[in-house]
Amino acid sequence: MPEWELGWPWQKIKDEPLVREDFLQESQPFIRHVTNQVCHRILDWGRDEELSEALIAFNEAIDHYEEERGVPFLAYARLLIKRRLIDYYRRKKSREALPLDQEDVNQAVEIHLGLNEFREREQNQERAMEIQEFAKALAQYDLKFNDLVEVSPKHRDTRETLLRVARILANDSELWDFVVKRRKIPMRSLALKSQVHPKVLERGRKFILAVAVLIANQHDFIYLREYVLPSQRG
């Protein structure tokens, strides 16, 4: 579920074990997604130790995270998961078992646990990587990252309407399957679902599609999501 973590009361997650347990449970798709990326293979809960290590790292991220620092929580958690997995493989002392690229290892060895060590350089590198990957994702739909500024709505009401429509498009499995297969928006169906006039949808087509791509792949675009989508944290 896109933006699932924003509605959780952060202090309760830290202080109340049952709330934290529910949050960890709901965060498992994100944890598994990141772990699969780091390990370059598909992992399953209850079978692969890497997921247990990643869950521990995610829990540690909750303990150490300081919201007022301005670093997105998921970006911090992703970094700690990567660091712990590298430590895990190094403990095994088996290079054959190490599925990580050597470049990843060299970069991640420098990663430290505390937020004070989450340096601006690392954040800038991750942002740059996200932009590159997002540009590749947009290219599949004949969209360019540099065009987004031009198609972004200037009026707040229009922007909020199109953001709502993009969420509907990304969250509806039938609509999104159509987009993925046909590389275009099912305008008539989306107009019915969103109750927005087709002419409004057509004018905002590029913006809707770009934001929907972002939401549908939100585990990969943490920094961009923070920038594009308004916070809904409770």
Secondary structure, DSSP 8 states (H G I E B T S, - for coil): -TTGGGGS-HHHHHH-HHHHHHHHHHTHHHHHHHHHHHHTS---TTT-HHHHHHHHHHHHHHHH--GGG---HHHHHHHHHHHHHHHHHHHHT-GGG--S-HHHHHHHTT--SSGGG--HHHHHHHHHHHHHHHHHHHHTTT--GGGHHHHS-SSHHHHHHHHHHHHHHHH-HHHHHHHHHHSS--HHHHHHHHT--HHHHHHTHHHHHHHHHHHHTTTT-HHHHHHHS-----
